[in-house]
Amino acid sequence: METTVGRLAGKVAFITGGARGQGRAHALRLAEEGADIVIVDLEDQVATVPYDLARDGDLDETAALVEKLDRRAVAVKADVRDQSQLDAAVAEGLAAFGQLDIVCANAGIWSRAPLHELTENAWQDMIDINLTGVWRTIKATVPHLIERRQGSIIVTGSTNAVRGGPGYAHYVSAKHGVMGLMKSAALEYGVFGIRVNAVCPGFVDSKMTDWQGCYEMTTGRPDGTRQEHMRAAHHSTALADVGMLAPGAISEGVLWLASDESRFVTGAIVPVDAGHLALPGFNGSPVISDVAV
Ligand SMILES: NC(=O)c1ccc[n+]([C@@H]2O[C@H](COP(=O)([O-])OP(=O)(O)OC[C@H]3O[C@@H](n4cnc5c(N)ncnc54)[C@H](O)[C@@H]3O)[C@@H](O)[C@H]2O)c1
C-alpha cells in the first residue's frame, strides 16, 4: 500500500499567538503535514485592546486538536513582550522535541483611533507586541536554527505592512517595521541556510475583526451589523465571491513558506489577500467642497 509522507514530516514548528485564529489554523495545517507543534499565547487581556484576546483553555484546545491529528503538541503560556518567557517556551519545546525547524511569529493585536488621539499606552502596546514581539520571537529561536544551519522563519505582516490604513496608524507602523526586520533577518541568517519571509494576510475573519468597532469601520456606521460587515468585505478583494478570508486560507501560504517547496525563497513578502493589494486606488468618500468643484 502506498503511504503518503507529509510535506513537513519530522519537523517542529514554533507558533506564537497559537491559542486561536490564524495561529491555531497554522498549527493544525502544519500538523496535518506531519509537524509537531510548540504553541505560545498570552491567554490574557491587554488593556488597550477593545476585543477579547485568547482566554485560559484556548491553548490547550489547540494542543488537543493537534494531538487528534496524531502529532505532538507543547502549549506554553508566554507573552511575546517578555524575552525570558519566550526563551523558556523555546527551552520547553526543545526539551520535548529536541529541535525547531519552523518559526511563525504570528501573535498580534489591533485597535482603532485617529493618529493624534492614540494614547501613549495604545501606541506602546502595539509596538511592543506587533513589532518588538516579532524581534523577540526571532531572538529566542534563531540561535538554535543557526546551530542546525537550517530553518524557515515566517513573520505575519498584513496588507497594512505595505499600504497605509486610516484609523490605526500604530498597527500600520508596527507592521511596516516587521517588513524591515524580516528583510534584515533574511540577509543576516541566509548564510546559515535560514530563510525569513513574511506572509501578509488580507482581511481575515478572526476575533480581531469580529467586534462592533470593526463593523463600524467596514460599514461606515456605528450600528453596522456583522452581516453588513461580511458583505462590505467583498469590496476589499478582487476575486469573485471572496470577502473575509478564513484563518486557514493564510495557513496555506504559511505551509508553503515552511516547506522545502519554497527553499529558494527568502526576504519575500507573500500576500494571501484575494487580490486586495492589486486593487486600484479608489477614494470611496472624497471631500468635494464647492470651491474645489
Ligand atoms: N484578522 C485580520 O484581518 C488580519 C489581517 C492581517 C494580519 N493579521 C495578523 O495576523 C496575526 C494573527 O491574528 P488573528 O487574525 O489570528 O487574530 P486573533 O486575535 O484571533 O489572534 C491573535 C492571537 O495573538 C495572541 N496574543 C496577543 N498578544 C499577545 C502577546 N503579547 N503574547 C502572546 N500572544 C499574544 C492573542 O491572545 C490571540 O490568540 C496578527 O499578527 C494580526 O495582526 C490579521
PDBQT file of the ligand as one rigid body, heavy atoms in Angstrom, charges set to zero:
ROOT
HETATM    1  N1  LIG A 301      -7.566  39.362  11.189  1.00  0.00    +0.000 N 
HETATM    2  C1  LIG A 301      -7.100  40.076  10.185  1.00  0.00    +0.000 C 
HETATM    3  O1  LIG A 301      -7.879  40.637   9.357  1.00  0.00    +0.000 OA
HETATM    4  C2  LIG A 301      -5.622  40.209   9.976  1.00  0.00    +0.000 A 
HETATM    5  C3  LIG A 301      -5.176  40.777   8.771  1.00  0.00    +0.000 A 
HETATM    6  C4  LIG A 301      -3.813  40.895   8.542  1.00  0.00    +0.000 A 
HETATM    7  C5  LIG A 301      -2.913  40.467   9.500  1.00  0.00    +0.000 A 
HETATM    8  N2  LIG A 301      -3.368  39.929  10.681  1.00  0.00    +0.000 N 
HETATM    9  C6  LIG A 301      -2.366  39.482  11.653  1.00  0.00    +0.000 C 
HETATM   10  O2  LIG A 301      -2.495  38.073  11.831  1.00  0.00    +0.000 OA
HETATM   11  C7  LIG A 301      -1.993  37.706  13.125  1.00  0.00    +0.000 C 
HETATM   12  C8  LIG A 301      -2.993  36.783  13.812  1.00  0.00    +0.000 C 
HETATM   13  O3  LIG A 301      -4.199  37.497  14.074  1.00  0.00    +0.000 OA
HETATM   14  P1  LIG A 301      -5.643  36.798  14.075  1.00  0.00    +0.000 P 
HETATM   15  O4  LIG A 301      -6.405  37.363  12.942  1.00  0.00    +0.000 OA
HETATM   16  O5  LIG A 301      -5.492  35.330  14.188  1.00  0.00    +0.000 OA
HETATM   17  O6  LIG A 301      -6.269  37.423  15.431  1.00  0.00    +0.000 OA
HETATM   18  P2  LIG A 301      -6.547  36.754  16.865  1.00  0.00    +0.000 P 
HETATM   19  O7  LIG A 301      -6.829  37.906  17.771  1.00  0.00    +0.000 OA
HETATM   20  O8  LIG A 301      -7.562  35.687  16.760  1.00  0.00    +0.000 OA
HETATM   21  O9  LIG A 301      -5.158  36.052  17.247  1.00  0.00    +0.000 OA
HETATM   22  C9  LIG A 301      -4.080  36.729  17.805  1.00  0.00    +0.000 C 
HETATM   23  C10 LIG A 301      -3.521  35.895  18.940  1.00  0.00    +0.000 C 
HETATM   24  O10 LIG A 301      -2.348  36.553  19.469  1.00  0.00    +0.000 OA
HETATM   25  C11 LIG A 301      -2.396  36.442  20.880  1.00  0.00    +0.000 C 
HETATM   26  N3  LIG A 301      -1.587  37.497  21.517  1.00  0.00    +0.000 N 
HETATM   27  C12 LIG A 301      -1.871  38.823  21.573  1.00  0.00    +0.000 A 
HETATM   28  N4  LIG A 301      -0.936  39.474  22.288  1.00  0.00    +0.000 NA
HETATM   29  C13 LIG A 301      -0.033  38.539  22.666  1.00  0.00    +0.000 A 
HETATM   30  C14 LIG A 301       1.167  38.596  23.420  1.00  0.00    +0.000 A 
HETATM   31  N5  LIG A 301       1.604  39.754  23.970  1.00  0.00    +0.000 N 
HETATM   32  N6  LIG A 301       1.868  37.456  23.623  1.00  0.00    +0.000 NA
HETATM   33  C15 LIG A 301       1.424  36.282  23.113  1.00  0.00    +0.000 A 
HETATM   34  N7  LIG A 301       0.287  36.162  22.389  1.00  0.00    +0.000 NA
HETATM   35  C16 LIG A 301      -0.440  37.280  22.180  1.00  0.00    +0.000 A 
HETATM   36  C17 LIG A 301      -3.880  36.557  21.209  1.00  0.00    +0.000 C 
HETATM   37  O11 LIG A 301      -4.191  36.082  22.515  1.00  0.00    +0.000 OA
HETATM   38  C18 LIG A 301      -4.516  35.742  20.098  1.00  0.00    +0.000 C 
HETATM   39  O12 LIG A 301      -4.634  34.379  20.458  1.00  0.00    +0.000 OA
HETATM   40  C19 LIG A 301      -1.714  39.025  13.844  1.00  0.00    +0.000 C 
HETATM   41  O13 LIG A 301      -0.328  39.326  13.754  1.00  0.00    +0.000 OA
HETATM   42  C20 LIG A 301      -2.521  40.038  13.050  1.00  0.00    +0.000 C 
HETATM   43  O14 LIG A 301      -2.003  41.346  13.154  1.00  0.00    +0.000 OA
HETATM   44  C21 LIG A 301      -4.703  39.799  10.929  1.00  0.00    +0.000 A 
ENDROOT
TORSDOF 0
